[in-house]
């Protein structure tokens, strides 16, 4: 069974989705249903909605995001990690970079994740003008992730989080999204063979 900390984070994620996507007339009922679930009830709910694989009750929310089971706001990825807008951010344009493999320790984070973080940080600095950028790892559900937190005042990883408005997330996504360019295969055209001109045959002038 998932821990209290895991259950709290999963509930926050689901409640944020409800606030963003549910019709108003159904929103309050759904919020009350999720809020009153105990840990076992929450785990059953996730399995029924195919957010957890049967026999794998400890699958974390981040693995579900990577597998596309939970709606998200992806802005960029490489072969080893994907970057998403945090839906419960510390500040505007708070990004989480999730390794595609379930990595449990900071020392096992792929080297490429820091390059991806620096690239995204440059775009955040250019577009959102924070005073600084905090890049810091954290571990939840046993899954190590990297946070990119824009600092406008004195924000840090322990600062209060609030569910982000869907419209605002979509706006930030349009600003920060980077489409990966696919390498075009260069097809070499065969060089046309040079056609040698027929050698002119020199004939000596005939004398009468």
C-alpha positions in Angstrom: 0.0 0.0 0.0 1.2 3.5 -0.8 2.5 5.7 2.1 0.7 8.7 3.4 3.1 11.0 1.6 2.5 9.3 -1.7 -1.2 9.4 -1.2 -1.2 13.1 -0.5 0.8 13.8 -3.6 -1.4 11.6 -5.8 -4.5 13.3 -4.4 -3.0 16.8 -5.2 -2.3 15.7 -8.8 -5.8 14.3 -9.3 -7.5 17.3 -7.6 -5.6 19.6 -9.9 -6.8 17.7 -12.9 -10.3 17.9 -11.7 -10.1 21.6 -11.1 -8.7 22.1 -14.6 -10.7 19.7 -16.7 -14.0 18.8 -15.0 -17.3 20.6 -15.8 -18.4 22.9 -13.0 -21.5 20.9 -12.2 -19.5 17.7 -11.5 -16.4 19.3 -10.0 -17.4 19.5 -6.4 -18.7 15.9 -6.2 -15.5 14.6 -7.7 -13.3 16.6 -5.3 -15.3 15.3 -2.3 -15.0 11.7 -3.6 -11.2 11.9 -4.0 -10.6 13.8 -0.8 -12.4 11.2 1.4 -10.5 8.2 0.0 -8.1 6.4 2.3 -4.8 5.1 1.0 -6.2 1.7 0.0 -9.3 3.3 -1.6 -7.0 5.7 -3.6 -4.9 2.8 -4.7 -8.1 0.9 -5.9 -9.2 4.0 -7.7 -5.9 4.3 -9.6 -6.0 0.7 -10.6 -9.6 0.9 -11.8 -8.7 3.9 -13.9 -5.6 2.1 -15.2 -3.2 4.5 -13.5 -1.6 1.7 -11.7 -0.7 -1.7 -13.2 -2.2 -4.7 -11.5 0.5 -6.3 -9.3 2.5 -3.1 -9.2 0.7 -1.0 -6.5 3.8 1.1 -5.9 4.1 2.5 -9.4 4.7 6.2 -8.9 2.8 9.1 -10.4 5.9 10.1 -12.4 6.0 6.8 -14.2 2.4 7.2 -15.0 3.1 10.7 -16.5 6.0 9.3 -18.5 3.8 6.5 -19.9 1.1 9.0 -20.9 -1.5 7.7 -18.4 -1.9 11.1 -16.8 -2.5 14.3 -18.8 0.5 16.6 -18.7 2.2 19.6 -20.2 5.3 18.4 -21.8 7.6 21.1 -23.1 10.7 19.1 -24.2 12.4 15.7 -24.0 15.5 13.8 -25.0 16.2 10.1 -25.1 16.6 9.8 -21.3 14.2 12.4 -19.8 11.1 14.4 -20.3 10.4 17.9 -19.0 6.9 19.0 -17.9 5.3 22.1 -16.4 4.6 21.4 -12.7 0.8 21.6 -12.2 1.3 22.4 -8.5 4.1 24.9 -8.9 6.2 26.9 -6.5 6.3 29.7 -9.0 5.4 30.5 -12.6 7.1 28.2 -15.2 8.2 25.7 -12.5 9.4 22.7 -14.5 10.1 19.1 -13.5 12.3 16.9 -15.5 11.5 13.2 -15.1 14.0 10.4 -16.0 12.2 7.9 -18.3 13.6 5.1 -16.2 12.5 4.8 -12.5 15.7 6.1 -11.0 15.8 6.2 -7.2 19.0 8.1 -6.4 20.4 11.5 -7.4 23.7 9.9 -8.3 22.0 7.8 -10.9 20.4 10.7 -12.8 21.5 10.7 -16.4 24.2 13.2 -17.3 22.0 14.5 -20.1 19.4 15.7 -17.6 21.5 18.7 -16.5 22.1 19.7 -20.1 18.4 19.7 -20.7 17.8 21.7 -17.5 20.3 24.4 -18.6 18.7 24.7 -22.0 15.2 25.1 -20.5 16.5 27.5 -17.9 17.9 29.8 -20.6 14.4 30.0 -22.2 12.8 30.7 -18.8 15.2 33.5 -18.1 14.6 35.0 -21.5 10.8 34.8 -21.4 9.9 35.1 -17.7 12.7 37.3 -16.4 13.1 35.7 -12.9 15.9 37.0 -10.6 17.5 33.6 -10.6 16.8 29.9 -11.4 17.1 27.1 -8.8 17.9 23.6 -10.2 17.4 21.0 -7.5 16.6 17.3 -7.4 14.0 15.8 -5.2 12.7 12.3 -4.6 9.0 11.3 -4.5 7.5 7.9 -4.8 11.0 6.6 -4.9 11.5 8.4 -8.2 14.3 11.0 -8.5 13.4 14.1 -10.5 15.0 17.5 -11.2 13.1 20.7 -10.4 13.7 24.0 -12.3 12.3 26.7 -10.1 12.3 30.3 -11.3 13.0 32.7 -8.4 11.0 35.9 -8.5 11.1 36.6 -4.7 12.7 34.1 -2.4 11.1 30.8 -3.6 12.7 27.5 -2.9 11.8 23.8 -3.1 10.0 24.0 0.3 7.9 27.0 -0.7 4.1 26.8 -0.7 2.6 25.2 -3.8 -0.7 26.1 -5.4 -2.6 24.3 -8.3 -1.9 26.2 -11.5 -4.7 27.5 -13.7 -5.1 25.4 -16.9 -5.2 28.5 -19.1 -2.0 29.7 -17.5 -0.3 26.4 -18.0 -1.3 26.3 -21.7 0.1 29.8 -22.1 3.4 28.9 -20.5 3.5 25.7 -22.6 3.2 27.7 -25.8 6.1 29.9 -24.7 8.4 27.1 -23.5 7.6 24.2 -25.8 10.4 23.1 -28.1 9.6 20.7 -30.9 12.4 18.3 -31.5 13.7 18.5 -35.1 14.0 15.2 -36.8 17.2 14.7 -38.7 16.6 14.5 -42.4 18.1 11.7 -44.2 20.4 13.0 -46.8 20.0 11.0 -49.9 23.1 11.4 -52.1 22.2 11.7 -55.7 24.5 9.8 -58.0 26.7 12.2 -59.9 26.0 12.2 -63.6 28.8 10.6 -65.5 30.7 12.9 -67.7 30.2 12.1 -71.3 33.5 12.5 -73.0 33.3 14.3 -76.3 34.4 12.2 -79.2 37.9 13.1 -80.0 38.1 15.0 -83.1 40.1 13.2 -85.7 42.6 15.5 -87.3 43.1 14.9 -91.0 46.0 16.3 -92.8 45.1 18.6 -95.7 45.2 16.8 -99.0 47.4 18.4 -101.5 46.4 18.2 -105.2 
